[in-house]
């Protein structure tokens, strides 16, 4: 095996995915942008009916505030809100019904459905089937929307090429605000980078997915999701793209959320995302065909490239370790990688120590101190 080729091939993959592709996007969006013919808010006389679907499992504590937020949004057209309880065991359905009883007639557009536990895809399918709005809005129980979020989302559908719109999710840790751990800070930096990519992809034609916390689709292009779908906010939009529609990024439609400071939870989220990207290739193999997928280059560079990066990193590490004695620059590359992974391990250890707290460590050391005395 040509280890030199393995090293440089791996290095090229990593460089292209994280630097080359963003540079290509930036140049492409500057030279050949495709503007969205978004309507001016004050020029729309008839607003389409919207249906807001919220899939919830054991969200009894969050739903009253969430429903209040959704009902208070600015939107002059007809709207309905359907909360789908996916096998909740904490009284979610009762809490919503009590909330509607207290609000009275003001809560008329809100309904709650109860289904056996079957997963989020089944809850979304049930919610969509129970609604009639021309525009579907998908939301979670945890976040809150900015006052004009619905207006900004819907205005993009004045462009007939637009099949869906993804809003902007702003985390509390972005810009250094609200971050209480290195995990949250890392999530914030990564999320800002990811949103930059989505803006540029939207500018040249279409994003490759949506933000699950806030996105909209035309009802006419919705297709029921397979039961075990992991990434509904990627599969549903990509199906629209494969049919020739655009999914555009709308930065004025904002959802607010908190970043996770739990390393294990963040690891599970990343694992789920990687697994979901593999799953989508099995669910929609035509994504891999350039003649069918209008965003083939973007999908290969952004989504499939992320699947290749872990393997490229492993190949780069092994090949540089083998080649280190032969050339100084392979030794330097190996040292950089060892330092990087060492810092990552050290950071994880500090995170674990901080989560355990100083009291636990003091308690653990007390028996030793007593023994020494």
C-alpha positions in Angstrom: 0.0 0.0 0.0 1.3 3.5 -0.9 1.2 5.2 2.4 2.3 8.5 0.9 -0.8 8.4 -1.3 -3.0 7.5 1.7 -1.7 10.4 3.7 -2.0 13.0 1.0 -5.3 11.7 -0.2 -6.7 11.8 3.4 -5.3 15.3 3.9 -6.9 16.5 0.7 -10.3 15.2 1.8 -10.1 16.9 5.2 -8.9 20.1 3.6 -11.6 20.2 1.0 -14.5 19.4 3.3 -13.7 22.0 5.9 -11.9 24.7 3.9 -12.0 24.1 0.2 -15.8 23.6 0.0 -16.6 26.8 2.0 -14.3 28.8 -0.2 -16.0 27.3 -3.3 -19.4 28.2 -1.9 -18.4 31.8 -1.1 -17.1 32.4 -4.6 -20.1 30.7 -6.2 -22.6 32.7 -4.1 -20.8 35.9 -5.1 -20.5 35.2 -8.8 -23.8 33.4 -9.6 -26.4 33.9 -6.8 -30.0 32.9 -7.3 -32.1 35.5 -5.4 -35.4 34.4 -3.8 -38.4 36.4 -5.0 -39.7 36.9 -1.5 -42.7 39.1 -1.2 -42.7 42.3 0.9 -44.6 41.8 4.0 -46.7 44.9 3.5 -47.5 43.9 -0.1 -49.2 40.6 0.7 -53.0 41.0 0.8 -54.1 37.4 1.2 -52.0 35.3 3.6 -52.3 31.5 3.1 -53.6 29.2 5.9 -50.8 27.7 7.9 -50.8 24.6 10.0 -48.3 24.4 12.9 -47.4 20.8 13.9 -45.7 20.2 17.2 -44.5 16.6 18.0 -44.2 16.1 21.7 -43.3 13.4 24.1 -43.4 14.1 27.8 -43.3 17.9 27.3 -46.0 18.8 29.9 -43.8 21.4 31.6 -42.8 23.2 28.4 -46.0 23.2 26.4 -48.0 26.0 28.1 -45.2 28.5 27.4 -44.7 27.1 23.9 -48.4 27.4 23.0 -48.6 30.9 24.4 -45.6 31.8 22.1 -47.2 30.3 19.0 -50.6 31.9 19.6 -49.0 35.3 20.2 -47.0 35.3 16.8 -47.9 38.0 14.3 -49.8 36.4 11.4 -52.9 37.9 9.8 -53.9 34.7 7.9 -55.7 31.6 9.2 -53.7 29.3 11.4 -54.1 26.1 13.4 -51.9 24.4 15.9 -51.8 20.6 16.3 -49.9 19.1 19.2 -49.3 15.4 18.8 -48.5 13.5 22.0 -46.3 10.6 21.0 -47.1 8.1 23.8 -46.5 10.7 26.6 -46.6 9.4 30.2 -46.4 12.7 32.0 -49.9 14.0 31.4 -49.0 16.0 28.3 -52.4 15.7 26.8 -54.1 16.7 30.1 -51.8 19.7 30.4 -52.7 20.9 26.9 -56.4 20.4 27.5 -56.3 22.3 30.7 -54.3 25.1 29.0 -57.0 25.4 26.3 -59.8 25.3 29.0 -58.1 28.2 30.8 -57.6 30.3 27.7 -61.1 29.6 26.4 -62.1 30.8 22.9 -58.7 32.4 22.3 -57.2 28.9 22.0 -59.7 27.7 19.4 -57.1 27.0 16.7 -55.3 24.6 19.0 -55.9 20.8 19.0 -54.2 17.9 20.7 -53.8 14.4 19.3 -52.8 11.4 21.3 -51.1 8.5 19.5 -49.3 5.4 20.9 -45.6 5.8 21.2 -44.2 5.4 17.7 -41.5 8.0 17.3 -41.4 11.5 15.9 -41.9 10.6 12.2 -45.2 8.9 13.1 -46.2 11.9 15.2 -45.4 14.3 12.3 -47.4 12.1 9.9 -50.4 12.1 12.2 -50.2 15.9 12.7 -50.0 16.7 9.0 -52.9 14.3 8.3 -55.0 16.1 10.8 -54.4 19.6 9.4 -55.6 21.5 6.3 -53.3 24.5 5.9 -51.6 25.2 2.6 -48.3 25.8 4.4 -47.0 23.3 7.0 -44.9 24.7 9.9 -42.9 22.3 11.9 -41.8 23.2 15.5 -40.6 21.6 18.7 -41.8 22.1 22.2 -38.6 23.4 23.6 -37.8 26.5 21.5 -39.6 29.8 21.1 -40.2 31.8 17.9 -39.5 35.5 17.2 -42.7 37.5 16.9 -42.6 37.8 13.0 -41.3 34.2 12.4 -44.4 33.0 10.6 -44.5 36.2 8.4 -40.9 35.8 7.4 -41.2 32.1 6.6 -44.4 32.4 4.6 -43.3 35.4 2.5 -40.8 33.3 0.8 -43.5 31.1 -0.8 -44.4 34.0 -3.1 -41.5 32.5 -5.2 -43.1 29.5 -6.9 -39.7 27.8 -7.0 -39.6 27.6 -3.2 -40.9 24.4 -1.8 -39.7 25.0 1.7 -38.1 27.5 4.1 -35.8 26.9 7.0 -35.5 29.5 9.7 -32.5 30.4 11.8 -32.0 28.7 15.2 -30.0 30.9 17.6 -28.4 29.2 20.5 -27.8 31.0 23.8 -24.1 30.2 23.6 -23.5 32.0 20.3 -21.3 35.0 20.7 -20.2 33.8 24.1 -23.6 34.5 25.7 -25.0 31.9 28.0 -22.4 29.3 27.5 -21.6 27.5 30.7 -19.2 24.8 29.5 -16.7 24.1 26.8 -19.2 21.7 25.2 -21.7 24.5 24.8 -19.1 26.8 23.4 -18.0 24.2 20.9 -21.6 23.6 19.8 -22.1 27.3 19.4 -19.0 27.7 17.1 -19.9 24.7 15.1 -23.5 25.8 14.7 -22.4 29.3 13.4 -20.2 27.6 10.8 -23.0 25.3 9.8 -25.5 28.2 9.4 -22.9 30.0 7.2 -22.8 27.0 4.9 -26.6 26.9 4.7 -26.8 30.6 3.8 -24.4 30.1 1.0 -26.1 27.0 -0.2 -29.4 28.7 -0.2 -27.9 31.6 -2.1 -26.8 29.4 -5.0 -30.0 27.3 -5.1 -31.0 25.3 -2.1 -30.0 24.2 1.4 -29.6 20.4 1.9 -32.0 20.2 4.8 -33.7 22.4 7.4 -33.6 23.2 11.1 -36.0 20.9 12.8 -36.9 23.6 15.3 -38.3 25.9 12.6 -39.1 25.0 9.0 -42.0 25.2 6.6 -43.1 23.1 3.6 -45.8 23.4 1.0 -48.4 20.8 1.8 -48.5 19.8 -1.9 -44.9 18.4 -1.7 -45.2 16.7 1.7 -44.8 12.9 1.7 -45.3 10.8 4.8 -42.1 9.9 6.5 -40.9 6.3 6.9 -41.5 5.1 10.5 -37.8 4.9 11.5 -36.6 8.1 10.0 -33.8 9.7 12.1 -33.5 13.0 10.4 -37.0 14.2 9.3 -35.6 17.7 8.8 -33.2 16.5 6.1 -35.3 13.8 4.4 -38.4 15.9 3.9 -36.6 18.9 2.4 -34.3 16.8 0.2 -37.3 15.0 -1.2 -38.6 18.4 -2.2 -35.2 19.4 -3.8 -35.2 16.1 -5.8 -38.5 17.2 -7.2 -37.0 20.4 -8.4 -38.0 22.8 -5.6 -35.8 25.1 -3.6 -35.3 25.0 0.2 -34.2 28.5 1.2 -32.7 29.9 4.4 -34.6 32.7 6.0 -32.5 34.4 8.7 -35.3 36.7 9.9 -37.5 33.7 11.0 -35.8 33.0 14.3 -36.2 30.2 16.9 -34.3 30.5 20.2 -32.9 27.6 22.1 -30.3 26.6 24.7 -27.2 24.6 23.7 -26.5 21.3 25.4 -23.7 21.4 28.0 -23.8 17.6 28.4 -21.0 15.9 26.6 -22.8 12.6 26.5 -26.0 14.2 25.1 -24.0 16.0 22.4 -22.2 12.8 21.5 -25.5 11.0 21.1 -26.8 13.8 18.9 -23.7 13.6 16.6 -24.0 9.8 16.4 -27.7 10.1 15.5 -26.9 12.7 12.9 -24.2 10.5 11.3 -26.5 7.5 11.4 -29.3 9.5 9.9 -27.1 10.6 7.0 -26.3 7.0 6.2 -30.0 6.2 6.5 -31.0 8.8 4.0 -28.7 7.4 1.4 -30.6 4.1 1.8 -34.0 5.8 1.8 -33.3 8.0 -1.2 -30.4 6.5 -3.2 -31.2 8.8 -6.2 -29.5 11.6 -4.2 -26.3 10.0 -5.5 -27.2 10.6 -9.1 -26.0 13.9 -10.5 -28.6 13.9 -13.3 -31.4 13.6 -10.7 -30.0 15.7 -7.8 -29.7 19.4 -8.6 -27.5 19.9 -5.5 -25.4 16.8 -6.1 -22.0 18.6 -5.7 -23.2 20.4 -2.5 -24.6 17.1 -1.0 -21.4 15.2 -1.8 -19.3 17.9 -0.3 -21.3 18.7 2.7 -23.2 15.6 3.8 -21.2 12.7 2.3 -18.0 14.5 3.0 -18.8 14.6 6.7 -19.2 10.8 6.6 -15.8 10.4 5.1 -13.9 12.7 7.4 -13.6 10.3 10.4 -12.1 7.7 8.1 -9.8 10.2 6.5 -8.6 11.3 10.0 -7.9 7.7 10.9 -6.0 7.1 7.6 -4.0 10.3 8.1 -3.0 9.3 11.6 -2.0 5.8 10.8 -0.1 6.7 7.6 1.8 9.6 9.3 2.8 7.3 12.1 4.2 4.8 9.6 5.9 7.5 7.5 7.2 9.6 10.4 10.7 8.1 10.4 11.2 8.7 6.7 10.4 12.5 6.4 10.4 15.3 8.9 7.1 16.7 7.7 5.3 13.4 8.4 6.8 13.5 11.9 5.5 17.0 12.3 2.0 16.0 11.0 2.0 13.1 13.5 3.0 15.5 16.4 0.2 17.9 15.5 -2.3 15.1 15.4 -1.1 13.7 18.7 -1.3 17.1 20.3 -4.8 17.8 18.9 -6.1 14.5 20.2 -4.3 14.9 23.5 -6.0 18.3 24.0 -9.3 16.8 23.1 -8.9 14.1 25.7 -7.7 16.6 28.3 -10.7 18.8 27.6 -13.0 15.9 28.0 -11.4 15.0 31.3 -11.8 18.6 32.6 -15.4 18.6 31.5 -16.0 15.3 33.4 -14.2 16.6 36.5 -16.3 19.8 36.4 -19.5 17.8 36.1 -18.6 15.7 39.1 -17.9 18.8 41.2 -15.2 19.6 43.7 -17.2 18.2 46.6 -17.1 14.7 45.2 -13.4 14.9 44.6 -12.8 16.2 48.1 -14.9 13.3 49.5 -13.0 10.8 47.5 -9.7 12.1 48.8 -10.7 12.2 52.5 -10.1 8.5 53.2 -6.6 8.8 51.8 -5.9 11.9 53.9 -7.2 10.2 57.0 -5.1 7.2 56.3 -1.9 9.3 55.9 -2.5 11.0 59.2 
